Amino acid sequence: MDVDKVPGEGAIVLHEDKKYYPDAEEVYGEDVQVVVGEEDAQPIEKPIIAPKVEKNFNTATKEKGKKLGSQDDYITHLMKEPKFIRNVSLAGHLGHGKTTFMDYLLNETGRYTDIRLDEQDRGISIKPTPVSTLLESEKGKNYLFNMFDTPGHVNFIDEVCASTAISDGVVLVVDAVEGVMVNTKQI
């Protein structure tokens, strides 16, 4: 159908006369040869899209001289293995030292927990901060240890409930001087 012969508004156009997409010659030019195959040239044993092959490595291959890659790659690998993941929440009343304890555990990694600007300005945790680190068991197995530093203020108890719901366990932090407070009892 030529552009010059476009029917007017309300005109009836037969289905075979409608043109939805341009031809290959219009797209690629007249110099290009278009070949339409009647049969598949690819053997049936070979899939059209090959499956992705994931390389798996074992923690037992850590010998002198062999490297497994960066620690981030290793942590990413452990995230695919739920049996090697432990989730723990730190909970307690406001100012009882949850964030300080978490920062102490992460001291060697150079990371710290209160990274939001409003948390740094106010000096309290507002959102749970998840941190992943590797811990080795007594038997030499590595576990991905996900810790959640939860807020201690009473107004943010819903954040504590959400993080404890996905945790395997909770570490309840209590200040030795102040003792058990209101929010500690709620948790």
C-alpha positions in Angstrom: 0.0 0.0 0.0 1.5 3.3 -1.0 1.4 6.4 1.3 -0.2 8.3 -1.6 -3.1 5.9 -1.7 -4.1 6.1 2.0 -7.9 5.8 2.2 -9.8 8.6 3.8 -11.2 8.6 7.2 -14.1 6.1 7.7 -13.1 4.1 4.5 -13.2 0.3 4.6 -9.8 -1.4 4.3 -9.6 -5.1 3.7 -7.5 -7.2 6.1 -5.1 -8.3 3.3 -4.6 -4.6 2.3 -3.5 -3.5 5.8 0.2 -3.1 6.3 1.3 -3.2 10.0 5.0 -3.6 9.6 7.5 -2.6 6.9 9.0 -5.3 4.6 12.6 -6.4 5.0 13.5 -4.6 1.7 12.1 -1.3 3.2 14.1 -1.7 6.4 17.4 -3.0 5.0 17.3 -1.8 1.4 17.0 -3.5 -1.9 20.7 -4.6 -1.9 20.1 -7.1 0.9 19.0 -10.7 0.2 16.3 -12.0 2.5 16.5 -15.8 3.0 13.6 -17.7 4.8 14.6 -21.2 5.9 12.0 -23.9 5.8 13.7 -26.2 8.4 15.8 -25.6 11.5 19.5 -25.8 10.7 20.4 -26.3 14.4 20.4 -29.9 15.7 17.8 -30.9 18.2 20.4 -32.0 20.8 21.7 -28.4 21.1 19.3 -26.0 22.9 18.5 -22.7 21.3 19.6 -20.9 24.5 22.2 -22.7 26.4 21.7 -23.0 30.1 23.9 -20.8 32.3 26.7 -22.9 33.9 27.5 -21.8 37.4 30.9 -22.7 38.7 30.8 -24.0 42.2 33.7 -24.2 44.5 34.2 -25.8 47.9 35.7 -24.2 51.0 38.0 -27.2 51.3 40.0 -26.0 48.3 41.6 -23.2 50.4 45.2 -24.3 50.3 48.4 -22.3 50.2 48.8 -20.9 46.7 45.2 -21.4 45.6 42.9 -18.3 45.6 39.2 -18.5 45.6 38.7 -14.9 44.4 37.7 -11.9 46.4 35.8 -12.1 49.6 32.8 -10.5 48.0 32.6 -13.3 45.4 32.8 -15.8 48.2 30.0 -14.1 50.1 27.9 -14.0 47.0 28.4 -17.7 46.6 27.4 -18.4 50.2 24.2 -16.4 49.7 23.1 -19.1 47.3 23.5 -21.8 50.0 20.9 -21.3 52.8 22.5 -23.9 55.0 25.5 -21.7 55.4 23.5 -18.5 56.3 22.7 -17.3 59.9 20.5 -14.3 60.5 20.7 -12.6 63.9 19.1 -9.4 65.2 20.5 -7.1 67.9 17.6 -5.8 69.9 17.2 -3.8 73.1 16.3 -0.4 74.6 17.5 3.0 73.3 21.1 3.7 74.3 22.0 0.2 75.6 24.9 -0.3 73.2 23.5 -2.3 70.2 25.1 -0.1 67.6 28.4 0.2 69.6 28.5 -3.6 69.9 27.9 -4.0 66.2 30.5 -1.4 65.3 33.0 -3.2 67.6 32.4 -6.5 65.7 32.9 -4.7 62.4 36.0 -2.7 63.5 38.4 -4.8 61.5 36.4 -4.5 58.3 36.4 -0.7 58.3 32.6 -0.6 58.2 30.1 1.0 60.6 26.4 0.8 61.0 24.7 4.2 61.3 25.2 5.4 57.7 22.1 7.5 57.2 22.6 11.2 57.7 19.5 11.6 59.9 20.8 8.8 62.2 24.2 10.5 62.4 22.6 13.8 63.3 20.3 12.4 65.9 22.7 9.9 67.3 20.1 7.0 67.2 19.3 4.2 64.9 16.1 4.7 62.9 16.1 1.8 60.4 17.6 -1.7 60.9 21.0 -1.9 59.4 21.9 -5.2 57.9 25.6 -6.2 57.8 27.0 -9.4 56.3 30.3 -10.9 57.4 32.0 -14.2 57.4 32.5 -16.2 60.6 34.3 -19.5 60.8 33.0 -22.3 63.0 35.1 -24.5 65.3 35.1 -27.2 62.6 36.5 -24.8 60.0 33.4 -24.2 58.0 32.6 -20.6 56.9 29.1 -19.2 57.6 27.6 -16.0 56.2 26.5 -14.1 59.3 23.8 -11.5 58.6 23.4 -9.2 61.6 20.7 -6.6 61.9 21.3 -3.5 64.2 17.7 -2.6 65.1 16.6 0.8 66.5 16.0 1.0 70.2 13.4 3.8 70.4 9.9 2.8 71.3 8.5 4.5 68.2 10.4 2.2 65.9 9.3 -1.1 67.4 7.8 -2.1 64.0 11.3 -2.1 62.5 12.5 -4.4 65.3 9.5 -6.8 64.7 10.3 -6.9 60.9 13.9 -7.7 61.5 13.3 -10.4 64.1 10.7 -12.0 61.8 13.4 -12.8 59.3 16.1 -13.7 61.9 17.1 -17.1 63.2 17.8 -15.6 66.6 17.8 -12.4 68.6 20.6 -11.0 70.8 18.9 -9.0 73.5 21.2 -6.2 74.7 20.6 -4.9 78.2 22.6 -2.1 79.9 24.1 -3.3 83.1 23.5 0.0 84.9 20.0 0.8 83.7 18.7 -2.8 83.6 15.5 -3.9 81.9 13.6 -0.9 80.5 10.2 -0.5 78.9 11.2 -1.3 75.3 13.2 -4.3 76.5 10.0 -5.8 77.9 8.1 -5.1 74.6 10.7 -6.9 72.6 
